[in-house]
């Protein structure tokens, strides 16, 4: 059995990917500092799959902890999810994001190189494109992030690319994915951020659960059909399956880049309406000015991933909203 190290594996996307890896016959080792997740996720992964992943509670900024893991576990490849991820918070606390995301990645890569691991899949983001040259966005669009979070992703991509050039038999795959929402069909894992959430779906759910009076809609004056921002929302399970496909299709050496999205844009108000249909609950909105760093329209051209990896997103927006609410009712 091939063992995969999943950094940030108790987090939202990492946990769903761990489930898909186990279902596909991989051994899973997770490292996470639990800054935005809960150790009970390990129990949930075991309930879903019947297999308990190996878990190390540690921070990637602690190089000794990473080396200790590699000394005790036989690792064949690495899926790197760990990092801070809130766009708005990154604008307010840029140094925190640069220090955490970049320092942790460098530590991980130094240890990966020292221990001879040759396959790395990186959890990047569509935020690297910034305000895109065109939509749908292809992998050859220019990169100009508009916020520190996106800058950290772009910098980590460059660091991994430079590392690969220095160690040519290393294979690196950069997955630029769009806006994950939804939850596993079991209702046992999903998006459950610590504190006040930044992403759209958790904020909608807070209103649905009566934990907030209204959801703030940041900007009603974008050049879009209803004036709200348009994004490419992808079901987290489709996204997780994309990571497994990327791992299965890794070649010796080289850097490969893929967009993971549906290829369709949905506005904030469309998501809210779809959630209302799925839950039967009316979601009150509160209009506010645009947030710094946000853009009007962002959606993917995922055809390269379909062509080269044999992957495409299959779940609908209704599936995303219904599964999100199903998970929310369980916690």
Backbone as numpy.savetxt, mean C-alpha at the origin, in Angstrom:
# Nx Ny Nz CAx CAy CAz Cx Cy Cz
9.93 -25.09 0.63 9.09 -23.89 0.63 9.97 -22.64 0.63
9.64 -21.69 -0.23 10.37 -20.43 -0.27 9.79 -19.47 0.76
10.68 -18.83 1.51 10.25 -17.91 2.56 10.38 -16.47 2.11
9.34 -15.69 2.38 9.30 -14.28 2.01 9.28 -13.44 3.28
10.16 -12.45 3.36 10.10 -11.48 4.44 9.16 -10.36 4.02
8.15 -10.11 4.84 7.19 -9.04 4.57 7.39 -7.96 5.62
8.01 -6.85 5.24 8.17 -5.74 6.18 6.85 -4.98 6.25
6.47 -4.56 7.45 5.16 -3.93 7.60 4.02 -4.90 7.38
4.26 -6.15 7.71 3.31 -7.22 7.38 2.07 -7.28 8.22
2.00 -6.53 9.34 0.75 -6.46 10.09 -0.08 -5.25 9.67
0.45 -4.45 8.76 -0.29 -3.30 8.26 -1.36 -3.70 7.27
-2.04 -2.71 6.76 -3.21 -2.93 5.89 -2.87 -3.75 4.65
-1.99 -3.27 3.83 -1.67 -3.97 2.57 -0.77 -5.17 2.85
0.17 -5.02 3.77 1.07 -6.12 4.09 0.34 -7.35 4.59
-0.68 -7.17 5.43 -1.39 -8.33 5.99 -2.18 -9.06 4.91
-2.81 -8.31 4.02 -3.56 -8.96 2.93 -2.60 -9.70 1.98
-1.43 -9.12 1.77 -0.45 -9.79 0.92 0.10 -11.04 1.60
0.28 -10.99 2.92 0.73 -12.18 3.65 -0.26 -13.32 3.46
-1.55 -13.01 3.51 -2.58 -14.04 3.29 -2.44 -14.65 1.90
-2.28 -13.81 0.89 -2.16 -14.31 -0.49 -0.89 -15.12 -0.68
0.19 -14.72 -0.04 1.44 -15.48 -0.13 1.28 -16.87 0.47
0.67 -16.94 1.65 0.46 -18.24 2.29 -0.44 -19.12 1.42
-1.51 -18.53 0.88 -2.40 -19.29 -0.01 -1.66 -19.82 -1.24
-0.62 -19.09 -1.65 0.15 -19.49 -2.84 1.31 -20.41 -2.51
1.44 -20.82 -1.24 2.44 -21.81 -0.87 3.75 -21.26 -0.35
3.82 -19.97 -0.08 5.05 -19.39 0.45 5.05 -19.44 1.98
6.25 -19.50 2.55 6.40 -19.27 3.97 6.52 -17.78 4.21
5.90 -17.26 5.26 5.88 -15.82 5.49 6.52 -15.49 6.83
7.47 -14.56 6.80 8.08 -13.99 7.99 7.77 -12.50 7.98
7.21 -12.00 9.06 6.79 -10.60 9.15 7.67 -9.85 10.14
8.08 -8.64 9.74 8.72 -7.72 10.68 7.91 -6.42 10.66
7.55 -5.93 11.85 6.73 -4.73 11.96 6.95 -4.11 13.33
6.98 -2.77 13.39 7.13 -2.11 14.69 5.79 -1.77 15.32
4.69 -2.10 14.64 3.32 -1.94 15.16 2.95 -0.48 15.42
3.61 0.46 14.72 3.29 1.88 14.96 1.94 2.24 14.36
1.46 1.47 13.39 0.16 1.76 12.79 -0.62 0.48 12.55
-0.45 -0.48 13.45 -1.14 -1.76 13.30 -1.21 -2.43 14.66
-1.71 -3.66 14.68 -1.97 -4.34 15.95 -1.47 -5.79 15.85
-0.87 -6.33 16.90 -0.35 -7.70 16.82 -1.45 -8.74 16.63
-2.70 -8.40 16.93 -3.80 -9.35 16.72 -3.97 -9.72 15.26
-3.39 -8.92 14.36 -3.46 -9.23 12.93 -2.81 -10.59 12.64
-1.78 -10.94 13.40 -1.13 -12.25 13.21 -2.14 -13.36 13.48
-2.93 -13.20 14.53 -3.98 -14.19 14.83 -4.99 -14.28 13.69
-5.34 -13.13 13.15 -6.33 -13.10 12.06 -5.80 -13.78 10.81
-4.53 -13.54 10.49 -3.92 -14.21 9.34 -3.96 -15.72 9.53
-3.67 -16.16 10.75 -3.71 -17.60 11.04 -5.12 -18.16 10.90
-6.12 -17.42 11.36 -7.51 -17.88 11.24 -7.92 -18.02 9.78
-7.48 -17.10 8.95 -7.85 -17.12 7.53 -7.17 -18.25 6.79
-5.87 -18.44 7.07 -5.06 -19.36 6.26 -4.79 -20.71 6.92
-4.95 -20.79 8.23 -4.56 -22.00 8.95 -3.07 -22.08 9.21
-2.34 -21.02 8.86 -0.89 -21.00 9.04 -0.52 -19.72 9.80
0.30 -19.86 10.82 0.73 -18.68 11.58 2.08 -18.19 11.07
2.13 -16.97 10.55 3.42 -16.47 10.08 4.37 -16.22 11.24
5.65 -16.33 10.97 6.67 -15.97 11.95 6.65 -14.45 12.10
6.71 -13.96 13.33 6.60 -12.52 13.55 7.73 -11.99 14.41
8.36 -10.90 13.93 9.36 -10.17 14.68 8.85 -8.75 14.89
8.73 -8.35 16.15 8.38 -6.96 16.43 9.68 -6.15 16.49
9.90 -5.34 15.47 11.14 -4.57 15.39 10.97 -3.44 14.38
11.83 -2.45 14.51 11.82 -1.28 13.63 12.97 -1.41 12.63
12.71 -1.09 11.38 13.75 -1.20 10.36 14.88 -0.21 10.58
14.66 0.79 11.39 15.76 1.72 11.70 16.76 1.08 12.66
16.42 -0.09 13.18 17.32 -0.84 14.05 18.01 -1.92 13.21
19.19 -1.60 12.71 19.89 -2.51 11.81 20.19 -3.85 12.47
20.52 -3.83 13.75 20.84 -5.07 14.45 19.65 -6.02 14.47
18.44 -5.47 14.58 17.25 -6.31 14.61 17.03 -6.99 13.26
17.31 -6.27 12.18 17.17 -6.87 10.85 18.18 -7.99 10.66
19.43 -7.73 11.03 20.47 -8.75 10.89 20.14 -9.98 11.74
19.59 -9.74 12.92 19.21 -10.87 13.77 18.16 -11.73 13.08
17.19 -11.10 12.45 16.15 -11.86 11.73 16.78 -12.70 10.62
17.65 -12.08 9.83 18.25 -12.82 8.71 19.16 -13.96 9.18
19.74 -13.81 10.37 20.56 -14.90 10.90 19.71 -16.10 11.32
18.48 -15.84 11.74 17.62 -16.91 12.26 16.63 -17.47 11.25
16.36 -16.75 10.18 15.37 -17.19 9.19 16.02 -17.30 7.81
15.68 -18.35 7.10 16.14 -18.48 5.71 15.16 -17.71 4.82
15.60 -16.60 4.28 14.74 -15.72 3.49 15.18 -15.76 2.03
14.22 -15.98 1.13 14.51 -16.04 -0.30 14.24 -14.72 -1.01
13.27 -13.95 -0.50 12.90 -12.69 -1.14 12.27 -11.76 -0.11
12.20 -10.48 -0.45 11.68 -9.46 0.47 10.59 -8.66 -0.22
9.46 -8.50 0.47 8.42 -7.57 0.06 8.42 -6.44 1.08
8.75 -5.23 0.63 9.00 -4.11 1.54 7.81 -3.14 1.55
6.98 -3.24 2.60 5.83 -2.37 2.79 6.05 -1.32 3.87
6.94 -1.59 4.81 7.03 -0.78 6.03 7.34 0.68 5.70
6.61 1.57 6.38 6.85 3.01 6.20 5.63 3.81 6.62
5.86 5.06 6.95 4.76 5.97 7.23 4.11 6.36 5.91
2.78 6.60 5.91 2.09 6.66 4.62 1.03 7.75 4.47
0.89 8.66 5.42 -0.18 9.66 5.33 0.32 10.92 4.65
-0.29 11.25 3.51 0.14 12.41 2.73 0.06 13.69 3.56
-1.09 13.92 4.20 -1.26 15.15 4.96 -0.28 15.27 6.10
-0.07 14.19 6.82 0.87 14.21 7.93 2.29 14.46 7.43
2.61 13.94 6.25 3.96 14.13 5.72 4.24 15.59 5.41
3.21 16.34 5.05 3.38 17.78 4.81 3.64 18.51 6.12
2.98 18.05 7.18 3.15 18.68 8.50 4.44 18.24 9.18
4.86 16.99 8.95 6.02 16.42 9.64 7.00 15.81 8.63
7.54 16.62 7.73 8.38 16.06 6.67 9.62 15.34 7.17
10.29 15.88 8.20 11.52 15.26 8.68 11.25 13.87 9.26
10.12 13.71 9.91 9.73 12.40 10.44 9.62 11.39 9.30
9.02 11.80 8.19 8.83 10.89 7.06 10.15 10.56 6.38
10.99 11.57 6.16 12.29 11.28 5.52 13.13 10.37 6.39
13.16 10.66 7.69 13.99 9.85 8.59 13.49 8.41 8.65
12.20 8.22 8.80 11.65 6.88 8.97 11.71 6.08 7.67
11.16 6.62 6.61 11.01 5.84 5.39 12.33 5.57 4.68
13.19 6.56 4.66 14.45 6.39 3.92 15.49 5.65 4.78
15.61 6.02 6.04 16.59 5.33 6.90 16.25 3.85 7.03
14.97 3.54 7.23 14.57 2.15 7.35 14.87 1.36 6.09
14.62 1.97 4.94 14.87 1.29 3.66 16.36 1.03 3.46
17.19 2.02 3.76 18.64 1.84 3.61 19.15 0.72 4.52
18.70 0.70 5.76 19.10 -0.38 6.67 18.71 -1.74 6.13
17.47 -1.83 5.64 16.99 -3.10 5.09 17.84 -3.53 3.90
18.12 -2.62 2.99 18.87 -2.98 1.78 20.31 -3.36 2.10
20.91 -2.67 3.08 22.27 -3.05 3.48 22.29 -4.48 4.01
21.30 -4.82 4.79 21.24 -6.17 5.35 20.91 -7.20 4.27
20.01 -6.84 3.36 19.67 -7.71 2.23 20.92 -8.03 1.42
21.71 -7.00 1.12 22.93 -7.21 0.33 23.93 -8.09 1.08
24.08 -7.83 2.37 25.05 -8.58 3.18 24.67 -10.05 3.26
23.37 -10.35 3.29 22.92 -11.73 3.45 22.60 -12.40 2.11
22.92 -11.74 1.01 22.84 -12.38 -0.30 21.44 -12.62 -0.84
20.47 -11.82 -0.41 19.10 -11.97 -0.92 18.98 -11.19 -2.23
18.39 -11.82 -3.24 18.46 -11.27 -4.60 17.13 -10.83 -5.19
16.05 -10.93 -4.42 14.74 -10.54 -4.95 14.05 -9.58 -3.99
13.71 -8.38 -4.48 13.07 -7.36 -3.66 11.89 -6.78 -4.42
10.73 -6.77 -3.78 9.56 -6.09 -4.32 9.26 -4.92 -3.40
9.16 -3.73 -3.98 8.97 -2.52 -3.18 7.57 -1.96 -3.35
6.95 -1.67 -2.21 5.64 -1.05 -2.16 5.80 0.45 -2.40
5.71 0.85 -3.66 5.80 2.27 -3.99 4.39 2.83 -4.13
4.24 3.93 -4.80 2.96 4.63 -4.79 2.81 5.50 -6.02
1.57 5.70 -6.43 1.28 6.61 -7.54 1.61 8.05 -7.18
1.84 8.34 -5.88 2.21 9.70 -5.51 3.55 10.12 -6.11
4.34 9.16 -6.59 5.62 9.54 -7.21 5.40 10.35 -8.49
4.23 10.19 -9.11 3.95 10.93 -10.35 3.55 12.37 -10.08
3.13 12.67 -8.84 2.69 14.03 -8.53 1.48 14.41 -9.35
1.47 15.64 -9.84 0.43 16.09 -10.76 0.82 15.56 -12.13
0.18 14.50 -12.61 0.73 13.74 -13.74 0.72 14.49 -15.06
1.66 14.10 -15.93 1.74 14.68 -17.27 0.46 14.42 -18.05
-0.11 13.26 -17.81 -1.31 12.83 -18.55 -2.00 11.74 -17.75
-3.26 11.52 -18.05 -4.00 10.38 -17.52 -4.66 9.66 -18.69
-4.75 8.33 -18.63 -4.22 7.48 -17.56 -2.69 7.51 -17.49
-2.18 7.24 -16.31 -0.75 7.35 -16.04 -0.05 6.05 -16.44
0.98 6.17 -17.27 1.81 5.02 -17.62 3.12 5.09 -16.84
3.84 3.98 -16.82 5.05 3.89 -16.01 6.17 4.82 -16.49
6.08 5.30 -17.72 7.13 6.19 -18.22 6.80 7.67 -18.03
5.70 7.97 -17.34 5.41 9.37 -17.01 6.51 9.91 -16.09
6.74 11.22 -16.18 7.79 11.81 -15.34 7.37 11.81 -13.87
8.38 11.84 -13.00 8.15 11.79 -11.57 8.39 13.17 -10.96
7.37 13.72 -10.33 7.53 14.98 -9.61 6.52 15.02 -8.47
6.82 14.33 -7.37 5.90 14.27 -6.23 5.58 15.66 -5.68
4.38 15.79 -5.12 3.94 17.08 -4.60 3.91 17.12 -3.08
4.38 16.05 -2.43 4.38 16.03 -0.96 5.54 15.16 -0.46
5.95 15.34 0.78 7.09 14.57 1.30 6.89 13.06 1.26
5.68 12.57 1.50 5.45 11.13 1.41 5.83 10.61 0.02
5.32 11.28 -1.01 5.65 10.87 -2.38 7.14 10.99 -2.66
7.77 12.02 -2.10 9.22 12.18 -2.28 9.97 11.00 -1.68
9.53 10.53 -0.50 10.23 9.39 0.11 10.10 8.15 -0.75
8.94 7.95 -1.37 8.77 6.79 -2.25 9.67 6.91 -3.47
9.73 8.09 -4.07 10.58 8.27 -5.24 12.05 8.07 -4.87
12.46 8.60 -3.72 13.85 8.44 -3.29 14.18 6.98 -3.03
13.26 6.25 -2.39 13.51 4.83 -2.14 13.59 4.05 -3.45
12.77 4.40 -4.42 12.87 3.77 -5.74 14.27 3.99 -6.33
14.78 5.22 -6.22 16.09 5.52 -6.79 17.19 4.78 -6.04
17.08 4.71 -4.72 18.06 3.99 -3.92 18.10 2.52 -4.34
16.92 1.91 -4.52 16.87 0.50 -4.92 17.41 0.30 -6.33
17.13 1.25 -7.21 17.65 1.16 -8.58 19.17 1.25 -8.59
19.72 2.18 -7.82 21.18 2.32 -7.74 21.82 1.08 -7.12
21.16 0.50 -6.11 21.66 -0.72 -5.51 21.70 -1.85 -6.54
20.63 -1.95 -7.33 20.57 -3.01 -8.33 21.68 -2.85 -9.37
21.96 -1.63 -9.74 23.04 -1.39 -10.71 24.39 -1.80 -10.13
24.54 -1.62 -8.82 25.80 -2.00 -8.17 25.90 -3.50 -7.93
24.75 -4.17 -7.79 24.72 -5.63 -7.58 23.82 -6.20 -8.68
24.34 -6.40 -9.90 23.51 -6.65 -11.08 22.65 -7.91 -11.03
23.03 -8.90 -10.21 22.20 -10.11 -10.18 21.03 -9.98 -9.21
20.86 -8.81 -8.62 19.68 -8.54 -7.79 18.51 -8.15 -8.68
17.34 -8.68 -8.39 16.12 -8.33 -9.12 15.26 -7.44 -8.25
14.86 -6.30 -8.78 14.03 -5.34 -8.05 12.77 -5.06 -8.85
11.62 -5.16 -8.19 10.35 -4.79 -8.81 9.72 -3.68 -7.99
9.40 -2.58 -8.67 8.79 -1.42 -8.03 7.31 -1.39 -8.41
6.44 -1.50 -7.41 5.00 -1.52 -7.67 4.41 -0.18 -7.24
3.98 0.58 -8.24 3.37 1.88 -7.97 1.86 1.69 -7.96
1.30 1.60 -6.75 -0.12 1.36 -6.74 -0.89 2.57 -6.29
-2.17 2.49 -6.64 -3.00 3.67 -6.55 -3.72 3.69 -5.20
-5.00 3.72 -5.08 -5.66 3.95 -3.79 -6.36 2.70 -3.30
-5.71 1.92 -2.43 -6.33 0.69 -1.95 -7.44 0.95 -0.94
-8.55 0.29 -1.12 -9.63 0.27 -0.13 -10.18 -1.15 -0.10
-11.18 -1.38 0.74 -11.75 -2.73 0.84 -11.08 -3.53 1.94
-11.53 -4.77 2.08 -11.03 -5.65 3.13 -11.19 -7.10 2.70
-10.54 -8.00 3.41 -10.65 -9.42 3.11 -12.09 -9.88 3.32
-12.53 -10.84 2.49 -13.92 -11.29 2.53 -14.31 -11.91 3.87
-13.32 -12.38 4.63 -13.60 -12.97 5.94 -14.05 -11.92 6.96
-13.72 -10.66 6.70 -14.00 -9.61 7.67 -13.02 -9.58 8.82
-11.94 -10.38 8.74 -10.99 -10.48 9.84 -9.83 -9.50 9.75
-9.50 -9.07 8.55 -8.46 -8.05 8.38 -8.96 -6.97 7.44
-8.47 -5.77 7.66 -8.87 -4.63 6.86 -8.07 -3.42 7.29
-8.55 -2.25 6.90 -7.83 -1.02 7.24 -8.32 -0.50 8.58
-7.42 -0.45 9.55 -7.77 0.00 10.89 -6.61 0.84 11.44
-6.50 2.08 10.97 -5.38 2.91 11.40 -5.49 3.31 12.86
-4.32 3.52 13.48 -4.30 4.03 14.85 -4.61 5.53 14.83
-5.38 6.00 15.80 -5.68 7.42 15.89 -6.68 7.87 14.85
-6.66 9.17 14.54 -7.57 9.75 13.55 -7.08 9.37 12.16
-7.93 8.71 11.36 -7.46 8.24 10.06 -7.27 9.37 9.05
-6.38 9.15 8.10 -6.13 10.11 7.03 -6.78 9.72 5.72
-6.92 8.41 5.48 -7.44 7.95 4.20 -8.96 8.04 4.14
-9.48 8.06 2.92 -10.90 8.33 2.72 -11.82 7.29 3.35
-11.61 6.01 3.06 -12.55 5.00 3.53 -12.63 4.91 5.05
-11.52 4.91 5.78 -11.65 4.91 7.24 -12.38 6.13 7.79
-12.25 7.26 7.10 -12.97 8.45 7.55 -14.47 8.31 7.29
-14.84 7.71 6.18 -16.25 7.43 5.90 -16.81 6.50 6.97
-16.04 5.47 7.31 -16.51 4.47 8.27 -16.69 5.09 9.65
-15.84 6.02 10.03 -16.02 6.69 11.32 -17.39 7.36 11.40
-17.82 7.96 10.30 -19.14 8.59 10.27 -20.23 7.52 10.33
-20.05 6.44 9.57 -21.05 5.37 9.54 -21.23 4.73 10.91
-20.15 4.67 11.69 -20.20 4.05 13.03 -20.60 5.05 14.11
-20.87 6.29 13.72 -21.27 7.30 14.69 -20.12 7.88 15.49
-18.89 7.67 15.02 -17.72 8.17 15.74 -17.34 9.58 15.29
-17.94 10.04 14.21 -17.74 11.40 13.72 -19.06 11.87 13.11
-19.28 13.17 13.17 -20.57 13.69 12.67 -20.62 13.74 11.16
-19.49 14.06 10.55 -19.46 14.23 9.09 -18.06 13.93 8.57
-17.98 13.64 7.28 -16.68 13.47 6.64 -16.32 14.77 5.93
-15.09 15.20 6.14 -14.62 16.41 5.49 -14.24 16.11 4.05
-14.80 16.87 3.13 -14.45 16.76 1.71 -13.51 17.91 1.40
-12.26 17.60 1.15 -11.26 18.63 0.92 -11.24 19.05 -0.54
-11.95 20.12 -0.83 -11.97 20.66 -2.18 -13.19 20.23 -2.97
-14.01 21.21 -3.34 -15.15 20.96 -4.22 -15.02 21.77 -5.51
-13.81 22.26 -5.76 -13.59 23.15 -6.92 -12.53 22.62 -7.87
-12.30 21.30 -7.83 -11.37 20.71 -8.80 -12.01 20.64 -10.18
-11.21 20.62 -11.24 -11.76 20.50 -12.60 -12.17 19.06 -12.91
-13.15 18.57 -12.17 -13.67 17.20 -12.32 -15.19 17.28 -12.42
-15.87 16.21 -12.84 -17.33 16.29 -13.05 -18.13 16.79 -11.85
-17.74 16.41 -10.62 -18.50 16.89 -9.46 -17.67 17.81 -8.56
-16.48 18.20 -9.03 -15.65 19.15 -8.30 -14.76 18.54 -7.24
-14.91 17.23 -6.96 -14.06 16.58 -5.96 -12.96 15.78 -6.64
-11.92 15.49 -5.88 -10.77 14.79 -6.43 -11.11 13.41 -6.95
-10.48 13.02 -8.05 -10.70 11.72 -8.69 -9.46 10.86 -8.51
-9.68 9.63 -8.03 -8.58 8.69 -7.82 -8.96 7.32 -8.36
-7.93 6.50 -8.52 -8.10 5.12 -8.96 -8.13 4.25 -7.71
-9.33 3.83 -7.30 -9.48 3.01 -6.10 -9.43 1.53 -6.48
-8.56 0.79 -5.78 -8.35 -0.62 -6.09 -8.58 -1.45 -4.83
-9.24 -2.60 -5.00 -9.49 -3.47 -3.86 -8.16 -4.02 -3.34
-8.00 -3.98 -2.02 -6.73 -4.39 -1.42 -6.39 -5.85 -1.74
-7.40 -6.71 -1.94 -7.10 -8.10 -2.27 -6.59 -8.24 -3.70
-7.10 -7.41 -4.63 -6.53 -7.37 -5.97 -5.08 -6.92 -5.90
-4.83 -5.92 -5.07 -3.48 -5.40 -4.91 -2.55 -6.47 -4.34
-3.02 -7.19 -3.34 -2.22 -8.27 -2.75 -1.88 -9.33 -3.78
-2.86 -9.69 -4.59 -2.61 -10.68 -5.65 -1.57 -10.17 -6.65
-1.55 -8.85 -6.87 -0.54 -8.27 -7.75 0.87 -8.45 -7.22
1.03 -8.37 -5.91 2.36 -8.58 -5.32 2.84 -10.03 -5.50
1.91 -10.97 -5.37 2.28 -12.38 -5.57 2.67 -12.60 -7.03
1.90 -12.01 -7.95 2.23 -12.13 -9.38 3.61 -11.52 -9.67
3.90 -10.39 -9.05 5.20 -9.75 -9.26 6.33 -10.65 -8.77
6.12 -11.27 -7.62 7.14 -12.16 -7.06 7.34 -13.38 -7.95
6.25 -13.94 -8.44 6.33 -15.13 -9.29 6.99 -14.86 -10.62
6.95 -13.62 -11.08 7.49 -13.27 -12.39 8.84 -12.57 -12.32
9.47 -12.59 -11.17 10.77 -11.93 -11.05 11.84 -12.67 -11.83
12.67 -11.91 -12.53 13.76 -12.48 -13.30 15.07 -12.15 -12.61
16.13 -12.83 -13.00 17.44 -12.56 -12.43 17.93 -11.21 -12.92
18.19 -10.32 -11.98 18.71 -9.01 -12.32 17.65 -8.08 -12.89
17.97 -6.80 -12.91 17.11 -5.81 -13.54 16.12 -5.16 -12.59
15.59 -4.02 -13.05 14.56 -3.28 -12.33 13.32 -3.22 -13.20
12.20 -3.66 -12.65 10.94 -3.64 -13.39 9.94 -2.78 -12.61
9.13 -2.04 -13.33 8.20 -1.09 -12.72 6.80 -1.35 -13.25
5.81 -1.40 -12.33 4.43 -1.63 -12.74 3.47 -0.74 -11.96
2.49 -0.20 -12.65 1.34 0.41 -12.01 0.35 -0.68 -11.64
-0.19 -0.61 -10.43 -1.27 -1.49 -10.03 -2.49 -0.64 -9.71
-3.46 -0.68 -10.60 -4.70 0.08 -10.44 -5.77 -0.53 -11.31
-6.94 0.06 -11.29 -8.05 -0.46 -12.11 -8.09 0.17 -13.49
-7.48 1.35 -13.61 -7.57 2.09 -14.87 -8.81 2.97 -14.96
-9.53 3.09 -13.84 -10.73 3.92 -13.81 -10.66 4.89 -12.64
-11.10 6.12 -12.86 -11.11 7.10 -11.80 -12.48 7.26 -11.17
-12.52 7.41 -9.85 -13.77 7.67 -9.13 -13.57 8.87 -8.23
-14.59 9.71 -8.11 -14.47 10.89 -7.28 -14.78 10.57 -5.82
-14.44 11.50 -4.95 -14.74 11.34 -3.52 -16.24 11.16 -3.31
-17.05 11.96 -3.99 -18.50 11.86 -3.81 -19.04 10.55 -4.35
-18.45 10.03 -5.42 -18.88 8.73 -5.95 -18.61 7.61 -4.94
-17.46 7.68 -4.28 -17.14 6.67 -3.26 -18.14 6.76 -2.11
-18.44 7.96 -1.68 -19.39 8.13 -0.58 -20.75 7.57 -0.95
-21.21 7.86 -2.16 -22.51 7.35 -2.61 -22.52 5.84 -2.68
-21.44 5.25 -3.19 -21.36 3.79 -3.29 -21.35 3.16 -1.91
-20.68 3.79 -0.96 -20.67 3.28 0.41 -22.07 3.36 1.02
-22.77 4.45 0.77 -24.14 4.57 1.26 -25.02 3.45 0.73
-24.83 3.11 -0.55 -25.60 2.01 -1.15 -25.28 0.67 -0.49
-23.98 0.47 -0.16 -23.55 -0.80 0.42 -24.00 -0.95 1.87
-24.02 0.15 2.61 -24.27 0.10 4.05 -25.69 0.46 4.44
-26.37 1.20 3.56 -27.69 1.70 3.91 -27.65 2.86 4.88
-26.47 3.48 5.05 -26.29 4.58 6.00 -25.97 5.86 5.24
-26.64 6.94 5.57 -26.38 8.23 4.96 -25.13 8.85 5.57
-24.21 9.30 4.73 -22.96 9.88 5.19 -23.01 11.39 5.00
-22.96 12.11 6.10 -22.98 13.57 6.04 -21.60 14.08 5.65
-21.58 15.12 4.80 -20.31 15.68 4.35 -20.16 17.13 4.81
-18.91 17.55 4.93 -18.58 18.92 5.30 -17.51 19.42 4.34
-17.82 20.47 3.60 -16.89 20.98 2.60 -15.82 21.84 3.23
-14.55 21.59 2.83 -13.41 22.38 3.28 -12.49 22.67 2.10
-11.58 23.63 2.25 -10.65 23.93 1.15 -9.75 22.74 0.83
-9.15 22.80 -0.33 -8.20 21.76 -0.74 -7.06 21.64 0.27
-6.52 20.42 0.38 -5.34 20.19 1.20 -4.08 20.46 0.38
-3.07 20.95 1.04 -1.78 21.14 0.39 -1.24 19.80 -0.08
-0.77 19.75 -1.33 -0.18 18.52 -1.86 -1.13 17.64 -2.62
-2.44 17.90 -2.53 -3.41 17.08 -3.27 -3.50 17.53 -4.72
-3.89 16.61 -5.58 -4.06 16.90 -7.01 -5.48 16.56 -7.43
-5.86 16.98 -8.64 -7.25 16.83 -9.09 -7.58 15.42 -9.53
-6.78 14.86 -10.44 -7.12 13.59 -11.08 -5.89 12.69 -11.12
-6.08 11.43 -10.77 -4.99 10.47 -10.79 -5.56 9.07 -10.98
-5.32 8.45 -12.14 -5.69 7.06 -12.32 -4.72 6.38 -13.28
-4.67 5.06 -13.18 -3.60 4.29 -13.79 -3.93 3.80 -15.19
-2.87 3.56 -15.94 -2.91 2.64 -17.07 -2.21 1.37 -16.59
-2.97 0.32 -16.24 -2.36 -0.89 -15.67 -2.04 -1.95 -16.72
-2.01 -1.58 -18.00 -1.89 -2.57 -19.07 -0.55 -3.31 -19.04
0.51 -2.65 -18.57 1.81 -3.32 -18.53 1.79 -4.49 -17.55
1.17 -4.29 -16.38 1.05 -5.38 -15.41 0.21 -6.52 -15.95
-0.83 -6.19 -16.70 -1.67 -7.23 -17.32 -0.87 -8.01 -18.36
-0.12 -7.28 -19.15 0.63 -7.90 -20.26 1.80 -8.74 -19.76
2.56 -8.24 -18.78 3.79 -8.91 -18.37 3.62 -9.82 -17.16
2.68 -9.49 -16.28 2.48 -10.28 -15.06 1.25 -11.17 -15.12
0.39 -10.91 -16.08 -0.86 -11.65 -16.13 -1.80 -11.26 -15.01
-1.72 -10.00 -14.58 -2.53 -9.52 -13.46 -3.48 -8.43 -13.90
-4.66 -8.42 -13.33 -5.57 -7.28 -13.47 -6.50 -7.23 -12.27
-7.02 -6.05 -11.99 -7.97 -5.88 -10.89 -9.34 -6.36 -11.33
-9.96 -7.21 -10.53 -11.24 -7.82 -10.90 -12.41 -7.36 -10.03
-12.14 -6.87 -8.83 -13.22 -6.53 -7.90 -13.75 -5.13 -8.19
-15.03 -4.95 -7.94 -15.71 -3.70 -8.29 -15.69 -2.71 -7.12
-16.10 -1.47 -7.42 -16.21 -0.47 -6.38 -17.24 -0.89 -5.33
-18.32 -1.53 -5.78 -19.31 -2.05 -4.83 -18.69 -3.09 -3.91
-17.84 -3.96 -4.46 -17.13 -4.96 -3.64 -16.25 -4.27 -2.59
-15.56 -3.21 -3.02 -14.66 -2.50 -2.11 -15.43 -1.92 -0.93
-16.56 -1.25 -1.24 -17.33 -0.60 -0.17 -18.01 -1.62 0.73
-18.57 -2.67 0.14 -19.26 -3.69 0.94 -18.29 -4.41 1.87
-17.10 -4.75 1.36 -16.13 -5.47 2.20 -15.56 -4.56 3.29
-15.40 -3.27 2.98 -14.94 -2.32 4.00 -15.93 -2.24 5.15
-17.23 -2.17 4.82 -18.26 -2.08 5.86 -18.37 -3.40 6.64
-18.24 -4.51 5.94 -18.28 -5.81 6.61 -17.17 -5.92 7.65
-15.98 -5.47 7.30 -14.87 -5.49 8.27 -15.13 -4.51 9.42
-15.62 -3.32 9.08 -15.85 -2.30 10.10 -16.85 -2.76 11.15
-17.81 -3.56 10.76 -18.83 -4.05 11.70 -18.25 -5.11 12.65
-17.08 -5.66 12.30 -16.49 -6.71 13.11 -15.52 -6.21 14.18
-15.09 -4.95 14.07 -14.12 -4.48 15.07 -14.71 -3.37 15.91
